[in-house]
């Protein structure tokens, strides 16, 4: 799995945006506004810094907080979370943070384990951000490049 680092500052769409709308359609938080063939804008108060727009923009028109643009081809899917079960402390922070209900908590002894339902995961990274055990990887798992 290619692991991504969650940024603390928002992403920015540059003047290279052609208004294709792919970032707007794929943003799991609906944080991107703009019409067809118009430059899009990321609403910083809504953006959850998941990097979906940065990863999938075919024109590489999205900069991260440090002004870097993605290299290589765009990816067709948003990043996803994956939990390393052996390191999971069973605290359920990820389960409580996930608005998509993509985290499934499996009770057990002495602690339960959390798992990610990848069909429901929207790549927001909330679970990753709140995991005290650092057992949640956030990135692309077996995703073919376009």
ZALOTOR-218170 format. One line per field, with one value per residue: residue number from 0; residue in one letter; chain; x negated, y, z negated of N, C-alpha, C in turn. Coordinates in nm, 3 decimals, always signed. Example, Ala and Ser with C-alpha at 12.3 -4.5 7.8 and 13.67 -1.06 7.14 Angstrom:
i = (0  1)
aa = (A  S)
ch = (A  A)
n_c1 = (-1.319  -1.285)
n_c2 = (-0.569  -0.225)
n_c3 = (-0.780  -0.708)
ca_c1 = (-1.230  -1.367)
ca_c2 = (-0.450  -0.106)
ca_c3 = (-0.780  -0.714)
c_c1 = (-1.320  -1.290)
c_c2 = (-0.330  +0.003)
c_c3 = (-0.780  -0.787)
END
This chain:
i = (0  1  2  3  4  5  6  7  8  9  10  11  12  13  14  15  16  17  18  19  20  21  22  23  24  25  26  27  28  29  30  31  32  33  34  35  36  37  38  39  40  41  42  43  44  45  46  47  48  49  50  51  52  53  54  55  56  57  58  59  60  61  62  63  64  65  66  67  68  69  70  71  72  73  74  75  76  77  78  79  80  81  82  83  84  85  86  87  88  89  90  91  92  93  94  95  96  97  98  99  100  101  102  103  104  105  106  107  108  109  110  111  112  113  114  115  116  117  118  119  120  121  122  123  124  125  126  127  128  129  130  131  132  133  134  135  136  137  138  139  140  141  142  143  144  145)
aa = (X  X  X  X  X  X  X  X  X  X  X  X  X  X  X  X  X  X  X  X  X  X  X  X  X  X  X  X  X  X  X  X  X  X  X  X  X  X  X  X  X  X  X  X  X  X  X  X  X  X  X  X  X  X  X  X  X  X  X  X  X  X  X  X  X  X  X  X  X  X  X  X  X  X  X  X  X  X  X  X  X  X  X  X  X  X  X  X  X  X  X  X  X  X  X  X  X  X  X  X  X  X  X  X  X  X  X  X  X  X  X  X  X  X  X  X  X  X  X  X  X  X  X  X  X  X  X  X  X  X  X  X  X  X  X  X  X  X  X  X  X  X  X  X  X  X)
ch = (A  A  A  A  A  A  A  A  A  A  A  A  A  A  A  A  A  A  A  A  A  A  A  A  A  A  A  A  A  A  A  A  A  A  A  A  A  A  A  A  A  A  A  A  A  A  A  A  A  A  A  A  A  A  A  A  A  A  A  A  A  A  A  A  A  A  A  A  A  A  A  A  A  A  A  A  A  A  A  A  A  A  A  A  A  A  A  A  A  A  A  A  A  A  A  A  A  A  A  A  A  A  A  A  A  A  A  A  A  A  A  A  A  A  A  A  A  A  A  A  A  A  A  A  A  A  A  A  A  A  A  A  A  A  A  A  A  A  A  A  A  A  A  A  A  A)
n_c1 = (-0.084  -0.060  -0.140  +0.012  -0.051  +0.134  +0.224  +0.208  +0.299  +0.508  +0.576  +0.514  +0.663  +0.521  +0.461  +0.439  +0.654  +0.910  +1.175  +1.302  +1.443  +1.399  +1.268  +1.456  +1.673  +1.569  +1.492  +1.519  +1.630  +1.775  +1.647  +1.564  +1.625  +1.766  +1.835  +1.896  +1.621  +1.512  +1.281  +1.230  +1.291  +1.165  +1.333  +1.208  +1.305  +1.463  +1.318  +1.152  +0.897  +0.825  +0.692  +0.796  +0.872  +0.622  +0.493  +0.643  +0.676  +0.662  +0.512  +0.322  +0.370  +0.397  +0.258  +0.068  +0.043  -0.215  -0.270  -0.326  -0.273  -0.107  -0.298  -0.331  -0.077  +0.277  +0.490  +0.769  +0.933  +1.033  +0.820  +0.796  +0.865  +0.684  +0.662  +0.421  +0.459  +0.329  +0.207  +0.411  +0.575  +0.830  +0.984  +1.192  +1.206  +1.181  +1.409  +1.611  +1.553  +1.604  +1.813  +1.929  +1.983  +1.803  +1.627  +1.599  +1.653  +1.518  +1.595  +1.397  +1.159  +0.859  +0.917  +1.123  +1.127  +1.091  +1.218  +1.204  +1.463  +1.425  +1.597  +1.762  +1.596  +1.495  +1.258  +1.188  +1.017  +1.061  +1.062  +0.795  +0.672  +0.754  +0.659  +0.501  +0.315  +0.180  +0.232  +0.372  +0.351  +0.343  +0.418  +0.351  +0.458  +0.386  +0.470  +0.511  +0.319  +0.435)
n_c2 = (-0.118  +0.216  +0.474  +0.770  +1.099  +1.288  +1.619  +1.924  +2.165  +2.316  +2.218  +2.368  +2.488  +2.556  +2.803  +2.641  +2.477  +2.333  +2.305  +2.052  +1.908  +1.669  +1.656  +1.784  +1.610  +1.379  +1.451  +1.365  +1.524  +1.727  +1.973  +2.126  +2.373  +2.494  +2.552  +2.380  +2.386  +2.600  +2.752  +2.570  +2.588  +2.527  +2.498  +2.610  +2.582  +2.362  +2.158  +1.854  +1.771  +1.533  +1.465  +1.369  +1.527  +1.625  +1.392  +1.290  +1.479  +1.535  +1.728  +1.805  +2.030  +2.095  +2.207  +2.113  +2.197  +2.292  +2.383  +2.192  +1.984  +1.691  +1.425  +1.233  +1.006  +1.067  +0.930  +0.712  +0.666  +0.751  +0.786  +0.526  +0.382  +0.153  -0.091  -0.206  -0.488  -0.623  -0.422  -0.268  -0.112  -0.129  +0.091  +0.224  +0.481  +0.534  +0.411  +0.568  +0.813  +0.786  +0.897  +0.772  +0.520  +0.319  +0.181  -0.117  -0.259  -0.525  -0.705  -0.851  -1.045  -0.959  -0.702  -0.546  -0.545  -0.326  -0.296  -0.204  -0.133  -0.132  -0.070  +0.122  +0.321  +0.653  +0.781  +0.995  +1.014  +1.057  +0.855  +0.775  +1.009  +1.019  +0.795  +0.657  +0.455  +0.454  +0.269  +0.275  +0.290  +0.520  +0.547  +0.428  +0.117  -0.146  -0.012  +0.064  +0.272  +0.531)
n_c3 = (+0.000  +0.088  -0.115  -0.232  -0.353  -0.572  -0.523  -0.709  -0.625  -0.374  -0.032  +0.291  +0.587  +0.893  +1.158  +1.376  +1.393  +1.584  +1.554  +1.563  +1.376  +1.241  +0.991  +0.827  +0.845  +0.728  +0.473  +0.140  -0.052  +0.060  +0.100  +0.308  +0.546  +0.853  +1.199  +1.513  +1.731  +1.596  +1.368  +1.074  +0.718  +0.394  +0.095  -0.196  -0.461  -0.451  -0.339  -0.410  -0.382  -0.245  -0.014  +0.223  +0.450  +0.528  +0.600  +0.818  +1.022  +1.363  +1.493  +1.317  +1.158  +0.895  +0.597  +0.310  -0.043  -0.057  +0.191  +0.382  +0.667  +0.782  +0.918  +1.218  +1.351  +1.316  +1.063  +1.066  +0.852  +0.517  +0.225  -0.025  -0.350  -0.558  -0.805  -1.027  -1.178  -1.399  -1.542  -1.630  -1.897  -1.982  -2.058  -1.936  -1.828  -1.555  -1.453  -1.570  -1.452  -1.182  -0.941  -0.729  -0.807  -0.755  -0.905  -1.076  -1.383  -1.553  -1.823  -2.085  -2.281  -2.445  -2.359  -2.111  -1.749  -1.472  -1.140  -0.793  -0.573  -0.252  -0.045  -0.142  -0.235  -0.192  -0.168  -0.335  -0.554  -0.826  -1.021  -1.024  -1.116  -1.383  -1.512  -1.785  -1.795  -1.561  -1.361  -1.130  -0.793  -0.528  -0.202  +0.131  +0.236  +0.425  +0.662  +0.993  +1.204  +1.415)
ca_c1 = (+0.000  -0.129  -0.085  +0.016  -0.059  +0.243  +0.177  +0.286  +0.354  +0.591  +0.523  +0.555  +0.673  +0.448  +0.515  +0.433  +0.781  +0.991  +1.315  +1.357  +1.536  +1.368  +1.239  +1.582  +1.755  +1.507  +1.464  +1.611  +1.685  +1.841  +1.575  +1.517  +1.732  +1.728  +1.915  +1.825  +1.527  +1.472  +1.186  +1.295  +1.237  +1.182  +1.378  +1.118  +1.376  +1.530  +1.215  +1.100  +0.758  +0.811  +0.603  +0.860  +0.861  +0.481  +0.455  +0.715  +0.682  +0.585  +0.425  +0.232  +0.398  +0.417  +0.135  +0.085  +0.016  -0.352  -0.282  -0.366  -0.171  -0.128  -0.374  -0.281  +0.061  +0.383  +0.553  +0.912  +1.009  +0.989  +0.745  +0.877  +0.799  +0.663  +0.623  +0.332  +0.533  +0.249  +0.171  +0.535  +0.594  +0.972  +1.039  +1.311  +1.204  +1.206  +1.550  +1.692  +1.522  +1.642  +1.950  +1.978  +2.002  +1.716  +1.549  +1.674  +1.583  +1.537  +1.562  +1.313  +1.089  +0.897  +0.973  +1.181  +1.050  +1.168  +1.191  +1.260  +1.545  +1.375  +1.707  +1.825  +1.494  +1.488  +1.122  +1.177  +0.903  +1.096  +1.018  +0.648  +0.635  +0.790  +0.610  +0.387  +0.220  +0.118  +0.242  +0.452  +0.279  +0.433  +0.353  +0.406  +0.431  +0.418  +0.543  +0.437  +0.308  +0.502)
ca_c2 = (+0.000  +0.344  +0.548  +0.914  +1.178  +1.383  +1.755  +2.002  +2.280  +2.277  +2.215  +2.484  +2.464  +2.662  +2.854  +2.537  +2.404  +2.351  +2.290  +1.923  +1.869  +1.540  +1.675  +1.818  +1.489  +1.276  +1.500  +1.302  +1.625  +1.833  +2.095  +2.192  +2.436  +2.543  +2.502  +2.315  +2.471  +2.712  +2.712  +2.528  +2.643  +2.442  +2.573  +2.565  +2.548  +2.235  +2.061  +1.770  +1.742  +1.391  +1.460  +1.309  +1.619  +1.631  +1.265  +1.252  +1.585  +1.495  +1.839  +1.837  +2.171  +2.110  +2.214  +2.085  +2.310  +2.340  +2.426  +2.082  +1.919  +1.547  +1.383  +1.111  +1.003  +1.080  +0.806  +0.716  +0.644  +0.822  +0.703  +0.450  +0.347  +0.011  -0.105  -0.316  -0.549  -0.660  -0.301  -0.203  -0.118  -0.148  +0.210  +0.260  +0.620  +0.532  +0.374  +0.684  +0.925  +0.759  +0.936  +0.681  +0.390  +0.226  +0.107  -0.222  -0.298  -0.666  -0.726  -0.966  -1.040  -0.860  -0.584  -0.572  -0.501  -0.254  -0.329  -0.106  -0.178  -0.047  -0.027  +0.239  +0.420  +0.760  +0.834  +1.124  +1.009  +1.089  +0.745  +0.784  +1.124  +1.000  +0.667  +0.675  +0.346  +0.472  +0.142  +0.295  +0.345  +0.594  +0.552  +0.353  -0.024  -0.219  +0.074  +0.081  +0.408  +0.552)
ca_c3 = (+0.000  +0.092  -0.227  -0.214  -0.474  -0.578  -0.538  -0.803  -0.554  -0.262  +0.104  +0.371  +0.731  +0.963  +1.284  +1.478  +1.392  +1.706  +1.518  +1.605  +1.272  +1.180  +0.849  +0.761  +0.840  +0.644  +0.337  +0.046  -0.144  +0.138  +0.066  +0.430  +0.621  +0.985  +1.310  +1.624  +1.804  +1.512  +1.265  +0.951  +0.594  +0.275  -0.022  -0.303  -0.584  -0.429  -0.301  -0.518  -0.350  -0.214  +0.103  +0.340  +0.564  +0.566  +0.661  +0.939  +1.123  +1.482  +1.536  +1.205  +1.127  +0.751  +0.519  +0.168  -0.130  -0.035  +0.330  +0.469  +0.749  +0.799  +1.036  +1.280  +1.399  +1.217  +1.018  +1.089  +0.730  +0.398  +0.132  -0.120  -0.475  -0.586  -0.945  -1.063  -1.289  -1.516  -1.616  -1.675  -2.041  -2.009  -2.124  -1.859  -1.780  -1.411  -1.437  -1.607  -1.363  -1.043  -0.906  -0.624  -0.870  -0.683  -1.003  -1.144  -1.504  -1.587  -1.964  -2.114  -2.408  -2.545  -2.293  -1.979  -1.634  -1.372  -1.001  -0.700  -0.461  -0.144  +0.040  -0.204  -0.265  -0.093  -0.163  -0.405  -0.644  -0.965  -1.107  -1.029  -1.197  -1.523  -1.564  -1.876  -1.775  -1.428  -1.289  -1.010  -0.678  -0.439  -0.072  +0.243  +0.222  +0.548  +0.755  +1.117  +1.252  +1.545)
c_c1 = (-0.088  -0.066  -0.096  +0.007  +0.053  +0.184  +0.265  +0.346  +0.425  +0.514  +0.578  +0.558  +0.613  +0.519  +0.510  +0.562  +0.860  +1.139  +1.378  +1.457  +1.506  +1.343  +1.368  +1.669  +1.701  +1.479  +1.564  +1.679  +1.762  +1.780  +1.530  +1.637  +1.677  +1.813  +1.828  +1.745  +1.490  +1.370  +1.262  +1.222  +1.264  +1.223  +1.299  +1.189  +1.448  +1.428  +1.161  +0.961  +0.732  +0.720  +0.666  +0.843  +0.718  +0.440  +0.521  +0.720  +0.598  +0.490  +0.323  +0.245  +0.421  +0.282  +0.165  +0.044  -0.122  -0.376  -0.324  -0.246  -0.208  -0.210  -0.313  -0.136  +0.159  +0.438  +0.703  +0.996  +0.950  +0.906  +0.840  +0.794  +0.787  +0.608  +0.534  +0.388  +0.452  +0.214  +0.293  +0.555  +0.741  +1.039  +1.169  +1.315  +1.237  +1.352  +1.640  +1.671  +1.578  +1.789  +2.012  +2.011  +1.924  +1.630  +1.641  +1.592  +1.619  +1.498  +1.479  +1.243  +0.940  +0.951  +1.031  +1.089  +1.142  +1.124  +1.257  +1.340  +1.510  +1.485  +1.775  +1.726  +1.487  +1.352  +1.103  +1.059  +0.933  +1.048  +0.867  +0.604  +0.657  +0.737  +0.488  +0.280  +0.143  +0.123  +0.325  +0.367  +0.381  +0.362  +0.424  +0.363  +0.478  +0.503  +0.458  +0.431  +0.374  +0.401)
c_c2 = (+0.123  +0.433  +0.697  +0.983  +1.282  +1.522  +1.831  +2.126  +2.231  +2.275  +2.335  +2.446  +2.583  +2.705  +2.751  +2.454  +2.438  +2.331  +2.160  +1.868  +1.738  +1.554  +1.704  +1.694  +1.387  +1.321  +1.441  +1.401  +1.735  +1.970  +2.174  +2.246  +2.485  +2.479  +2.439  +2.421  +2.598  +2.662  +2.682  +2.586  +2.543  +2.532  +2.526  +2.527  +2.413  +2.123  +1.987  +1.716  +1.597  +1.365  +1.397  +1.398  +1.623  +1.505  +1.241  +1.358  +1.548  +1.603  +1.878  +1.984  +2.195  +2.106  +2.176  +2.209  +2.371  +2.383  +2.317  +2.027  +1.773  +1.523  +1.256  +1.122  +1.016  +0.941  +0.821  +0.702  +0.727  +0.730  +0.635  +0.420  +0.195  +0.000  -0.228  -0.377  -0.578  -0.539  -0.229  -0.223  -0.137  -0.028  +0.260  +0.407  +0.625  +0.504  +0.494  +0.802  +0.908  +0.791  +0.844  +0.543  +0.282  +0.143  +0.007  -0.264  -0.441  -0.687  -0.852  -0.949  -1.042  -0.730  -0.625  -0.521  -0.429  -0.298  -0.223  -0.177  -0.086  -0.001  +0.098  +0.351  +0.525  +0.829  +0.964  +1.128  +1.041  +0.980  +0.749  +0.895  +1.102  +0.871  +0.688  +0.567  +0.357  +0.343  +0.154  +0.361  +0.409  +0.607  +0.470  +0.208  -0.095  -0.138  +0.094  +0.226  +0.416  +0.588)
c_c3 = (+0.000  -0.013  -0.201  -0.349  -0.469  -0.603  -0.636  -0.739  -0.429  -0.129  +0.180  +0.517  +0.803  +1.091  +1.397  +1.486  +1.518  +1.678  +1.562  +1.503  +1.203  +1.030  +0.771  +0.743  +0.740  +0.501  +0.239  -0.048  -0.072  +0.108  +0.188  +0.506  +0.755  +1.092  +1.417  +1.701  +1.728  +1.410  +1.136  +0.830  +0.481  +0.160  -0.143  -0.433  -0.573  -0.402  -0.423  -0.486  -0.314  -0.093  +0.227  +0.462  +0.618  +0.642  +0.797  +1.048  +1.245  +1.532  +1.430  +1.164  +0.979  +0.682  +0.375  +0.088  -0.108  +0.109  +0.426  +0.546  +0.764  +0.926  +1.092  +1.320  +1.284  +1.182  +1.033  +0.964  +0.617  +0.310  +0.033  -0.244  -0.487  -0.728  -0.962  -1.191  -1.413  -1.602  -1.673  -1.824  -2.079  -2.074  -2.060  -1.815  -1.631  -1.381  -1.464  -1.512  -1.223  -1.016  -0.802  -0.679  -0.796  -0.778  -1.074  -1.265  -1.539  -1.733  -1.983  -2.247  -2.382  -2.484  -2.160  -1.870  -1.537  -1.234  -0.914  -0.592  -0.344  -0.048  -0.014  -0.230  -0.154  -0.089  -0.238  -0.501  -0.790  -1.060  -1.129  -1.125  -1.346  -1.586  -1.655  -1.858  -1.645  -1.347  -1.161  -0.903  -0.586  -0.305  +0.032  +0.231  +0.348  +0.644  +0.878  +1.155  +1.388  +1.650)
END
